[in-house]
Amino acid sequence: MVLVMGGLPLAVATSASAVDLSEGCSFLNSGGLNGLSGGTLAGGGYPFKAGETITVTTARPSTGEPTSAAFQAPAGIDVITLSPYGTKSYTLLTSANFDALAVVVNNSTGSGANQVTWHISCAFTGISAPPPGDPEHGTEIESDAEHPNVHGDRHGGEAGEHARHQHRED
């Protein structure tokens, strides 16, 4: 849509669906990290745009006795942690280039033969204002399949060095 005033075009309005997704977002939508897995590493460099939201769902079927599952960007830095099943989202407030992405499943003795079923997607949702009191990171709220409406803790620490982000419940 073109906004016109006095016969002159002022601006072109675009919708979220008109935004081209980054290479990183497109990779996540390709399903490369989806399926039953205890840990997968995807290396190679993944640029993301500000306003893109990564949504991670972990569910059954699973194997072993997983206690937590984490999506890492870059590899080694947990940005979404589930306990072990549920859905969480992560929105980038600034553009970022992650050298690798990973999913990890842990049990009480660390990682191992435990697996969960992953579904990871990415979309441009835009950036909403962070909640008062936390201008940099926002708040994480988890939607846990076994414990609905359980509030998670704040994450970001090292990930804040790479990109500002906010977590939200879907």
GROMACS elastic network, one bead per residue, 0.5 to 0.9 nm:
[ bonds ]
;  ai    aj funct       b0    kb
    1    11     6  0.85189   500
    1    12     6  0.57883   500
    1    13     6  0.53125   500
    1    14     6  0.70349   500
    2     9     6  0.64855   500
    2    10     6  0.73210   500
    2    11     6  0.58978   500
    2    13     6  0.61964   500
    3     8     6  0.84680   500
    3     9     6  0.58065   500
    3    10     6  0.54660   500
    3    11     6  0.53819   500
    3    12     6  0.62042   500
    3    13     6  0.73055   500
    4     7     6  0.58828   500
    4     8     6  0.53986   500
    4    10     6  0.55518   500
    4    11     6  0.75833   500
    5     8     6  0.54737   500
    5     9     6  0.65440   500
    5    10     6  0.67254   500
    6     9     6  0.84000   500
    9    12     6  0.79595   500
   14    17     6  0.80965   500
   14    18     6  0.61530   500
   14    19     6  0.77842   500
   15    18     6  0.53655   500
   15    19     6  0.72460   500
   16    19     6  0.56038   500
   16    20     6  0.89992   500
   16   123     6  0.87748   500
   16   124     6  0.61225   500
   16   125     6  0.62956   500
   16   126     6  0.71335   500
   17    20     6  0.79888   500
   17   123     6  0.87238   500
   17   124     6  0.74386   500
   17   125     6  0.87250   500
   19   124     6  0.70208   500
   20   124     6  0.83249   500
   21    24     6  0.80512   500
   21    25     6  0.59383   500
   21    26     6  0.62310   500
   21    48     6  0.80481   500
   21    49     6  0.76077   500
   21    52     6  0.78492   500
   21   122     6  0.85098   500
   21   123     6  0.71626   500
   21   124     6  0.68308   500
   22    25     6  0.51951   500
   22    26     6  0.61490   500
   22    27     6  0.85637   500
   22    46     6  0.82920   500
   22    47     6  0.62798   500
   22    48     6  0.52029   500
   22    49     6  0.60010   500
   22    52     6  0.83519   500
   23    26     6  0.50775   500
   23    27     6  0.60847   500
   23    28     6  0.87472   500
   23    46     6  0.61904   500
   23    47     6  0.58692   500
   23    48     6  0.67574   500
   24    27     6  0.50896   500
   24    28     6  0.64044   500
   24    29     6  0.87664   500
   24    45     6  0.80283   500
   24    47     6  0.51397   500
   24    48     6  0.52958   500
   24    49     6  0.85793   500
   24    97     6  0.82549   500
   24    98     6  0.83507   500
   24   122     6  0.85967   500
   25    28     6  0.52470   500
   25    29     6  0.63583   500
   25    30     6  0.87961   500
   25    46     6  0.81519   500
   25    47     6  0.80517   500
   25    48     6  0.63481   500
   25    49     6  0.83919   500
   25    52     6  0.74024   500
   25    53     6  0.83750   500
   25    54     6  0.75736   500
   25   121     6  0.75859   500
   25   122     6  0.51408   500
   25   123     6  0.68576   500
   25   124     6  0.86045   500
   26    29     6  0.50668   500
   26    30     6  0.62808   500
   26   121     6  0.86713   500
   26   122     6  0.72956   500
   26   123     6  0.86853   500
   27    30     6  0.51064   500
   27    31     6  0.72512   500
   27    32     6  0.68650   500
   27    33     6  0.89196   500
   27    46     6  0.80697   500
   27   121     6  0.89993   500
   27   122     6  0.87683   500
   28    31     6  0.58080   500
   28    32     6  0.64047   500
   28    33     6  0.69584   500
   28    34     6  0.84844   500
   28    54     6  0.81837   500
   28   120     6  0.61937   500
   28   121     6  0.55786   500
   28   122     6  0.62406   500
   29    32     6  0.78030   500
   29   120     6  0.70155   500
   29   121     6  0.50045   500
   29   122     6  0.60349   500
   29   123     6  0.85300   500
   30    33     6  0.84333   500
   30    34     6  0.87629   500
   30   121     6  0.83996   500
   31    35     6  0.80968   500
   31   119     6  0.76160   500
   31   120     6  0.71185   500
   31   121     6  0.78624   500
   32    35     6  0.86320   500
   32    42     6  0.80845   500
   32   120     6  0.88677   500
   33    37     6  0.83401   500
   33    40     6  0.67273   500
   33    41     6  0.82245   500
   33    42     6  0.78896   500
   33   101     6  0.88848   500
   33   102     6  0.78340   500
   33   103     6  0.73409   500
   33   118     6  0.71505   500
   33   119     6  0.75171   500
   33   120     6  0.69563   500
   34    37     6  0.78782   500
   34   117     6  0.72254   500
   34   120     6  0.62279   500
   35   116     6  0.79521   500
   35   117     6  0.50480   500
   35   118     6  0.50741   500
   35   119     6  0.66678   500
   36    60     6  0.87139   500
   36    61     6  0.75154   500
   36    62     6  0.70294   500
   36    63     6  0.87531   500
   36   115     6  0.61682   500
   36   116     6  0.54176   500
   36   118     6  0.62181   500
   37    40     6  0.69597   500
   37    62     6  0.84296   500
   37   103     6  0.81436   500
   37   104     6  0.82115   500
   37   105     6  0.79302   500
   37   114     6  0.80252   500
   37   116     6  0.57820   500
   37   117     6  0.63246   500
   37   118     6  0.71405   500
   38    63     6  0.86939   500
   38    69     6  0.85862   500
   38   103     6  0.75492   500
   38   104     6  0.59149   500
   38   105     6  0.50352   500
   38   106     6  0.79741   500
   38   111     6  0.78039   500
   38   112     6  0.71607   500
   38   113     6  0.65479   500
   38   114     6  0.54946   500
   38   116     6  0.64622   500
   38   117     6  0.87068   500
   39   102     6  0.70782   500
   39   103     6  0.51379   500
   39   105     6  0.61272   500
   39   111     6  0.84390   500
   39   112     6  0.87329   500
   39   114     6  0.89196   500
   39   115     6  0.76846   500
   40   101     6  0.83681   500
   40   102     6  0.54913   500
   40   103     6  0.53743   500
   40   104     6  0.68777   500
   41    75     6  0.72986   500
   41   100     6  0.70100   500
   41   101     6  0.59897   500
   41   103     6  0.67779   500
   41   104     6  0.87156   500
   42    45     6  0.87224   500
   42    75     6  0.84435   500
   42    99     6  0.88452   500
   42   100     6  0.55387   500
   42   101     6  0.52222   500
   42   102     6  0.60911   500
   43    46     6  0.82349   500
   43    75     6  0.84234   500
   43    98     6  0.88759   500
   43    99     6  0.62244   500
   43   101     6  0.64681   500
   43   102     6  0.84221   500
   44    98     6  0.85280   500
   44    99     6  0.58431   500
   44   100     6  0.60063   500
   44   101     6  0.88138   500
   45    97     6  0.64920   500
   45    98     6  0.55098   500
   45   100     6  0.57801   500
   45   101     6  0.84716   500
   46    96     6  0.82109   500
   46    97     6  0.53888   500
   46    98     6  0.50693   500
   46    99     6  0.61677   500
   46   100     6  0.68309   500
   46   101     6  0.78625   500
   47    95     6  0.74747   500
   47    96     6  0.57437   500
   47    98     6  0.62376   500
   47    99     6  0.85245   500
   48    51     6  0.88506   500
   48    52     6  0.70295   500
   48    92     6  0.78514   500
   48    94     6  0.85981   500
   48    95     6  0.55926   500
   48    96     6  0.53115   500
   48    97     6  0.60770   500
   48    98     6  0.79545   500
   49    52     6  0.58464   500
   49    92     6  0.71393   500
   49    93     6  0.83648   500
   49    94     6  0.67800   500
   49    96     6  0.66235   500
   49    97     6  0.87490   500
   49   124     6  0.83627   500
   50    53     6  0.87284   500
   50    91     6  0.77806   500
   50    92     6  0.50864   500
   50    96     6  0.76788   500
   50   124     6  0.84623   500
   50   126     6  0.75407   500
   50   127     6  0.75318   500
   50   163     6  0.87839   500
   50   164     6  0.88331   500
   50   165     6  0.88400   500
   51    91     6  0.60934   500
   51    92     6  0.54662   500
   51    93     6  0.58306   500
   51    94     6  0.73559   500
   51    95     6  0.81484   500
   51   123     6  0.85489   500
   51   124     6  0.57308   500
   51   125     6  0.57741   500
   51   128     6  0.85709   500
   51   165     6  0.89918   500
   52    90     6  0.83062   500
   52    91     6  0.56373   500
   52    92     6  0.57728   500
   52    93     6  0.81352   500
   52    95     6  0.88025   500
   52   122     6  0.67414   500
   52   123     6  0.55220   500
   52   125     6  0.58396   500
   52   126     6  0.65473   500
   52   127     6  0.81347   500
   53    89     6  0.64199   500
   53    90     6  0.54165   500
   53    92     6  0.64842   500
   53   121     6  0.83004   500
   53   122     6  0.55018   500
   53   123     6  0.54236   500
   53   124     6  0.59965   500
   53   125     6  0.61868   500
   53   126     6  0.80682   500
   53   167     6  0.89348   500
   54    88     6  0.83832   500
   54    89     6  0.54829   500
   54    90     6  0.51376   500
   54    91     6  0.63288   500
   54    92     6  0.83798   500
   54   120     6  0.70957   500
   54   121     6  0.58319   500
   54   123     6  0.68041   500
   54   124     6  0.88905   500
   55    80     6  0.89727   500
   55    87     6  0.70353   500
   55    88     6  0.57822   500
   55    90     6  0.64682   500
   55    91     6  0.87070   500
   55   119     6  0.81777   500
   55   120     6  0.56825   500
   55   121     6  0.53081   500
   55   122     6  0.61087   500
   55   123     6  0.84071   500
   55   170     6  0.83041   500
   56    71     6  0.74697   500
   56    80     6  0.76249   500
   56    82     6  0.88868   500
   56    86     6  0.81300   500
   56    87     6  0.55432   500
   56    88     6  0.55241   500
   56    89     6  0.62442   500
   56    90     6  0.84596   500
   56   118     6  0.72356   500
   56   119     6  0.59658   500
   56   121     6  0.67095   500
   56   122     6  0.88530   500
   57    82     6  0.84950   500
   57    85     6  0.72449   500
   57    86     6  0.55738   500
   57    88     6  0.66992   500
   57    89     6  0.88350   500
   57   117     6  0.81332   500
   57   118     6  0.58809   500
   57   119     6  0.51637   500
   57   120     6  0.63579   500
   57   121     6  0.88226   500
   58    69     6  0.75998   500
   58    82     6  0.75376   500
   58    84     6  0.70693   500
   58    86     6  0.54831   500
   58    87     6  0.65891   500
   58   116     6  0.61869   500
   58   117     6  0.55007   500
   58   119     6  0.64924   500
   58   120     6  0.86803   500
   59    62     6  0.71962   500
   59    84     6  0.79927   500
   59    85     6  0.51632   500
   59    86     6  0.66039   500
   59    87     6  0.87952   500
   59   116     6  0.60219   500
   59   117     6  0.52024   500
   59   118     6  0.67414   500
   59   119     6  0.84626   500
   59   145     6  0.80418   500
   60    63     6  0.84593   500
   60    85     6  0.77373   500
   60   116     6  0.60685   500
   60   117     6  0.58179   500
   60   118     6  0.89163   500
   61   115     6  0.84227   500
   61   116     6  0.63716   500
   61   117     6  0.60338   500
   62    65     6  0.81217   500
   62    66     6  0.80078   500
   62   114     6  0.73152   500
   62   115     6  0.51611   500
   62   117     6  0.62086   500
   63    66     6  0.75849   500
   63   113     6  0.73285   500
   63   114     6  0.52452   500
   63   116     6  0.66547   500
   64   107     6  0.82952   500
   64   112     6  0.88962   500
   64   113     6  0.64669   500
   64   115     6  0.67757   500
   64   116     6  0.89977   500
   65   106     6  0.86249   500
   65   107     6  0.62479   500
   65   108     6  0.84165   500
   65   113     6  0.89025   500
   65   114     6  0.61396   500
   65   115     6  0.82847   500
   66    69     6  0.75134   500
   66    83     6  0.83409   500
   66    84     6  0.62658   500
   66   105     6  0.64369   500
   66   106     6  0.56234   500
   66   108     6  0.77676   500
   66   111     6  0.86942   500
   66   113     6  0.89508   500
   66   114     6  0.54634   500
   66   115     6  0.68681   500
   66   116     6  0.75794   500
   67    82     6  0.86812   500
   67    83     6  0.59236   500
   67    84     6  0.53068   500
   67    85     6  0.89431   500
   67   105     6  0.76926   500
   67   106     6  0.58096   500
   67   108     6  0.64513   500
   67   114     6  0.89331   500
   68    81     6  0.68958   500
   68    82     6  0.55730   500
   68    85     6  0.77064   500
   68   104     6  0.84067   500
   68   105     6  0.59332   500
   68   106     6  0.53254   500
   68   107     6  0.67390   500
   68   108     6  0.89304   500
   69    80     6  0.83169   500
   69    81     6  0.57513   500
   69    82     6  0.51764   500
   69    83     6  0.63791   500
   69    84     6  0.52534   500
   69    85     6  0.76156   500
   69   103     6  0.73068   500
   69   104     6  0.56314   500
   69   106     6  0.61850   500
   69   107     6  0.89884   500
   69   115     6  0.88587   500
   69   116     6  0.78838   500
   70    78     6  0.58706   500
   70    79     6  0.73115   500
   70    80     6  0.55365   500
   70    82     6  0.62178   500
   70    83     6  0.87784   500
   70    84     6  0.85353   500
   70   102     6  0.81681   500
   70   103     6  0.56847   500
   70   104     6  0.52696   500
   70   105     6  0.65431   500
   70   106     6  0.84396   500
   71    75     6  0.84219   500
   71    77     6  0.82666   500
   71    78     6  0.58526   500
   71    79     6  0.60830   500
   71    80     6  0.51769   500
   71    81     6  0.65780   500
   71    82     6  0.87212   500
   71   101     6  0.75978   500
   71   102     6  0.59089   500
   71   104     6  0.66710   500
   72    75     6  0.50247   500
   72    76     6  0.59879   500
   72    77     6  0.50896   500
   72    79     6  0.55539   500
   72    80     6  0.70095   500
   72    81     6  0.87783   500
   72   100     6  0.83477   500
   72   101     6  0.56754   500
   72   103     6  0.60762   500
   72   104     6  0.78282   500
   73    76     6  0.72631   500
   73    77     6  0.58235   500
   73    78     6  0.67478   500
   73    79     6  0.64392   500
   73    80     6  0.89979   500
   73    98     6  0.61134   500
   73    99     6  0.81235   500
   73   100     6  0.66044   500
   73   102     6  0.68119   500
   73   159     6  0.75223   500
   73   162     6  0.89013   500
   74    77     6  0.57565   500
   74    78     6  0.81426   500
   74    79     6  0.87331   500
   74    97     6  0.85444   500
   74    99     6  0.59850   500
   74   100     6  0.51005   500
   74   101     6  0.53307   500
   74   102     6  0.74403   500
   74   159     6  0.79004   500
   74   162     6  0.84176   500
   75    78     6  0.78434   500
   75    98     6  0.81569   500
   75    99     6  0.76430   500
   75   100     6  0.52551   500
   75   101     6  0.50321   500
   75   102     6  0.52341   500
   75   103     6  0.82436   500
   76   100     6  0.89672   500
   76   101     6  0.85730   500
   76   102     6  0.76830   500
   77   156     6  0.85379   500
   77   157     6  0.88011   500
   77   158     6  0.68243   500
   77   159     6  0.62629   500
   78    81     6  0.65737   500
   78   103     6  0.89791   500
   78   155     6  0.79195   500
   78   156     6  0.78284   500
   78   158     6  0.88020   500
   78   159     6  0.76235   500
   79    90     6  0.73654   500
   79   155     6  0.65640   500
   79   156     6  0.62257   500
   79   159     6  0.67290   500
   79   167     6  0.88807   500
   80    88     6  0.67571   500
   80    89     6  0.73835   500
   80    90     6  0.70024   500
   80   140     6  0.88033   500
   80   155     6  0.77798   500
   80   156     6  0.89937   500
   80   167     6  0.81754   500
   81    84     6  0.79661   500
   81    88     6  0.80452   500
   81   142     6  0.88975   500
   81   152     6  0.88318   500
   81   155     6  0.85807   500
   82    85     6  0.57942   500
   82    86     6  0.62348   500
   82    87     6  0.74408   500
   82    88     6  0.75799   500
   82   142     6  0.75683   500
   82   143     6  0.88689   500
   82   144     6  0.75660   500
   82   152     6  0.88156   500
   83    86     6  0.74158   500
   83   144     6  0.74576   500
   84   105     6  0.80444   500
   84   106     6  0.85824   500
   84   116     6  0.80716   500
   84   144     6  0.82097   500
   85   116     6  0.80383   500
   85   143     6  0.87073   500
   85   144     6  0.59305   500
   85   145     6  0.60136   500
   85   146     6  0.72087   500
   86   142     6  0.71693   500
   86   143     6  0.54261   500
   86   146     6  0.76580   500
   86   147     6  0.87231   500
   86   148     6  0.86938   500
   87   142     6  0.65983   500
   87   143     6  0.53148   500
   87   144     6  0.64537   500
   87   145     6  0.78477   500
   87   169     6  0.74066   500
   87   170     6  0.72972   500
   88   140     6  0.80486   500
   88   141     6  0.73547   500
   88   142     6  0.56511   500
   88   143     6  0.64599   500
   88   144     6  0.85593   500
   88   167     6  0.71800   500
   88   168     6  0.65196   500
   88   169     6  0.57142   500
   88   170     6  0.68531   500
   89   140     6  0.83735   500
   89   141     6  0.88268   500
   89   142     6  0.85762   500
   89   166     6  0.81958   500
   89   167     6  0.54544   500
   89   168     6  0.53649   500
   89   169     6  0.63073   500
   89   170     6  0.69615   500
   90   140     6  0.85017   500
   90   165     6  0.65178   500
   90   166     6  0.57079   500
   90   168     6  0.66825   500
   91   124     6  0.88519   500
   91   125     6  0.80585   500
   91   126     6  0.82654   500
   91   127     6  0.74158   500
   91   164     6  0.84206   500
   91   165     6  0.52209   500
   91   166     6  0.51256   500
   91   167     6  0.62275   500
   91   168     6  0.79599   500
   92    95     6  0.67552   500
   92    96     6  0.78765   500
   92   126     6  0.89759   500
   92   127     6  0.78766   500
   92   163     6  0.64664   500
   92   164     6  0.59129   500
   92   166     6  0.66817   500
   93   126     6  0.86558   500
   93   127     6  0.63936   500
   93   128     6  0.88462   500
   93   136     6  0.87035   500
   93   137     6  0.86656   500
   93   163     6  0.68085   500
   93   166     6  0.71399   500
   94   162     6  0.88497   500
   94   163     6  0.55717   500
   94   164     6  0.56414   500
   94   165     6  0.73867   500
   95   162     6  0.88809   500
   95   163     6  0.66718   500
   95   164     6  0.84499   500
   96   162     6  0.64019   500
   96   163     6  0.56990   500
   96   164     6  0.88559   500
   97   100     6  0.89454   500
   97   162     6  0.79597   500
   97   163     6  0.87303   500
   98   101     6  0.70184   500
   98   162     6  0.79901   500
  103   118     6  0.85238   500
  104   111     6  0.74866   500
  104   115     6  0.86945   500
  105   110     6  0.84058   500
  105   111     6  0.60132   500
  105   112     6  0.76905   500
  105   113     6  0.86824   500
  105   114     6  0.62816   500
  105   115     6  0.61980   500
  105   116     6  0.72352   500
  106   109     6  0.75782   500
  106   110     6  0.51118   500
  106   112     6  0.69426   500
  106   113     6  0.88852   500
  106   114     6  0.68045   500
  106   115     6  0.85166   500
  107   110     6  0.51632   500
  107   111     6  0.59270   500
  107   112     6  0.74440   500
  107   113     6  0.88976   500
  107   114     6  0.68918   500
  108   111     6  0.83158   500
  109   112     6  0.83233   500
  111   114     6  0.70898   500
  112   115     6  0.83985   500
  125   128     6  0.88543   500
  127   130     6  0.86078   500
  127   166     6  0.88301   500
  128   166     6  0.89074   500
  129   132     6  0.87428   500
  129   135     6  0.82256   500
  129   138     6  0.86279   500
  130   133     6  0.84849   500
  130   134     6  0.66552   500
  130   135     6  0.55856   500
  130   136     6  0.73080   500
  130   137     6  0.71531   500
  130   138     6  0.50567   500
  130   139     6  0.80177   500
  130   166     6  0.71529   500
  131   134     6  0.60514   500
  131   135     6  0.68735   500
  131   137     6  0.87980   500
  131   138     6  0.58097   500
  131   139     6  0.73024   500
  132   135     6  0.67394   500
  132   138     6  0.84711   500
  133   138     6  0.86200   500
  134   137     6  0.59727   500
  134   138     6  0.56191   500
  134   139     6  0.78326   500
  135   138     6  0.66991   500
  136   160     6  0.80723   500
  136   164     6  0.61885   500
  136   165     6  0.73312   500
  136   166     6  0.81632   500
  137   140     6  0.89819   500
  137   154     6  0.83505   500
  137   155     6  0.80582   500
  137   156     6  0.68322   500
  137   160     6  0.74920   500
  137   164     6  0.61069   500
  137   165     6  0.53559   500
  137   166     6  0.52715   500
  137   167     6  0.79662   500
  138   154     6  0.81743   500
  138   165     6  0.70046   500
  138   167     6  0.63677   500
  138   168     6  0.83980   500
  139   152     6  0.85268   500
  139   153     6  0.79219   500
  139   154     6  0.61116   500
  139   155     6  0.81540   500
  139   166     6  0.62869   500
  139   167     6  0.56226   500
  139   168     6  0.69376   500
  140   151     6  0.73423   500
  140   152     6  0.58895   500
  140   153     6  0.64583   500
  140   154     6  0.59039   500
  140   155     6  0.73374   500
  140   166     6  0.71281   500
  140   168     6  0.55184   500
  140   169     6  0.74772   500
  141   149     6  0.78938   500
  141   150     6  0.72782   500
  141   152     6  0.52960   500
  141   153     6  0.77885   500
  141   154     6  0.88335   500
  141   167     6  0.68111   500
  141   168     6  0.55837   500
  141   169     6  0.53971   500
  142   148     6  0.80234   500
  142   149     6  0.69018   500
  142   150     6  0.61175   500
  142   151     6  0.56624   500
  142   152     6  0.56019   500
  142   153     6  0.89601   500
  142   167     6  0.87239   500
  142   168     6  0.74815   500
  142   169     6  0.58441   500
  142   170     6  0.86926   500
  143   146     6  0.88529   500
  143   147     6  0.76664   500
  143   148     6  0.56584   500
  143   149     6  0.59121   500
  143   150     6  0.67861   500
  143   151     6  0.80869   500
  143   169     6  0.61211   500
  143   170     6  0.74662   500
  144   147     6  0.50358   500
  144   148     6  0.50283   500
  144   149     6  0.70297   500
  144   150     6  0.67736   500
  145   148     6  0.58870   500
  147   150     6  0.60262   500
  148   151     6  0.89285   500
  152   155     6  0.89130   500
  154   157     6  0.88202   500
  154   167     6  0.88648   500
  155   158     6  0.89115   500
  155   159     6  0.82423   500
  155   160     6  0.89818   500
  155   167     6  0.86494   500
  156   160     6  0.52744   500
  156   161     6  0.85757   500
  156   164     6  0.82833   500
  156   165     6  0.77316   500
  156   166     6  0.87891   500
  157   160     6  0.55220   500
  157   161     6  0.75737   500
  158   161     6  0.54735   500
  158   162     6  0.74581   500
  159   162     6  0.53267   500
  159   163     6  0.64056   500
  159   164     6  0.77628   500
  159   165     6  0.85135   500
  160   163     6  0.52661   500
  160   164     6  0.53848   500
  160   165     6  0.73686   500
  161   164     6  0.77269   500
